[in-house]
Amino acid sequence: MIPASPTPHFRSPDFLHAHMRDTLAFCLPRPLDPTGGLFHFLRDDGAVDDRHRRHLVSSTR
């Protein structure tokens, strides 16, 4: 069976850079915490939903 869309080339630096730019363009600057790190809980409109809870693993990477 042929997939409906081509499989992303996750080993391609060009693909990965474009993917990161697209992702950051979608969410920045809303999740940035001015005191450091990122807010992890955002509403559908991009507003910060919870300024106190954080995910440990994604905060440290």
C-alpha positions as CSV (number, residue, x, y, z in Angstrom):
1,M,0.0,0.0,0.0
2,I,1.3,3.5,-0.9
3,P,1.1,6.1,1.9
4,A,-1.3,9.0,1.3
5,S,1.7,11.4,1.7
6,P,5.4,10.9,1.4
7,T,7.2,9.7,4.5
8,P,9.3,12.6,6.0
9,H,13.1,12.3,5.6
10,F,14.0,12.4,9.3
11,R,17.7,11.9,8.5
12,S,17.8,14.8,6.1
13,P,19.4,18.0,7.7
14,D,17.4,20.1,5.3
15,F,14.1,18.5,6.3
16,L,14.9,18.7,10.0
17,H,15.8,22.4,9.8
18,A,12.7,23.2,7.9
19,H,10.6,21.2,10.4
20,M,12.1,23.0,13.3
21,R,11.5,26.4,11.6
22,D,7.9,25.6,10.9
23,T,7.3,24.3,14.5
24,L,8.9,27.4,16.1
25,A,7.1,29.8,13.8
26,F,3.8,28.2,14.9
27,C,4.4,28.5,18.6
28,L,6.9,31.2,19.3
29,P,7.1,33.4,21.3
30,R,4.1,32.4,23.4
31,P,5.6,29.4,25.3
32,L,8.8,31.3,26.3
33,D,9.0,31.9,30.0
34,P,10.8,35.2,30.6
35,T,12.3,33.7,33.8
36,G,13.7,30.8,31.8
37,G,12.5,27.7,30.0
38,L,9.2,27.1,28.3
39,F,5.5,26.8,29.3
40,H,4.2,23.4,28.4
41,F,0.5,23.8,28.7
42,L,-1.0,26.0,26.0
43,R,-4.6,26.5,25.0
44,D,-5.8,26.0,21.4
45,D,-5.4,29.8,20.8
46,G,-1.8,29.6,22.0
47,A,-2.4,31.3,25.3
48,V,-0.5,29.9,28.3
49,D,-2.9,27.7,30.3
50,D,-0.7,26.7,33.3
51,R,2.3,28.7,34.3
52,H,3.3,26.5,37.2
53,R,3.6,22.8,35.9
54,R,6.5,21.7,33.7
55,H,7.5,18.5,32.1
56,L,11.0,17.5,33.4
57,V,12.3,15.7,30.4
58,S,11.4,18.3,27.8
59,S,12.5,21.1,30.1
60,T,16.0,19.7,30.3
61,R,16.7,18.9,26.7
